[in-house]
Amino acid sequence: MIFADADASPLRGAANRGQHSVHVARTSTTGPGGYPIYVDSTGIIRAEISERGEVRMLASGFGQKPQQPLRCVPSRDRDVRPEPSASA
């Protein structure tokens, strides 16, 4: 998942802002739309991603307002992974 860098200066314009990527892995669970849920290694970033690449960000904690990614890039690694533990 590719996100806009929240720390980039808005004066630079949207096209020139920095970007960062987060690798997410598919879990065995599905989201409210019936599509697989993907999580990052910390379990903080959670997203439901359809086969068409549509992304629904899911809050992983109280008061969280997840940022919508700019785009998703499929990975070659499509294995189902267990979700990280709460202590991770």
RANOR-V688594 format. One record per residue. N is the residue number from 1. OMEGA is omega as a letter, one per 20 degrees, with the letter a starting at -180 (none if undefined). Layout:
N & OMEGA
N & OMEGA
This chain:
1 & a
2 & a
3 & r
4 & r
5 & a
6 & a
7 & a
8 & a
9 & r
10 & r
11 & a
12 & a
13 & a
14 & a
15 & a
16 & r
17 & r
18 & r
19 & r
20 & a
21 & r
22 & r
23 & r
24 & r
25 & r
26 & r
27 & r
28 & a
29 & r
30 & a
31 & a
32 & r
33 & r
34 & a
35 & a
36 & r
37 & r
38 & r
39 & r
40 & a
41 & r
42 & a
43 & a
44 & r
45 & a
46 & a
47 & r
48 & a
49 & r
50 & r
51 & r
52 & r
53 & r
54 & a
55 & r
56 & r
57 & a
58 & r
59 & r
60 & r
61 & a
62 & r
63 & a
64 & r
65 & a
66 & r
67 & r
68 & r
69 & r
70 & r
71 & r
72 & r
73 & a
74 & r
75 & r
76 & a
77 & a
78 & a
79 & r
80 & a
81 & r
82 & r
83 & r
84 & a
85 & a
86 & a
87 & a
88 & none
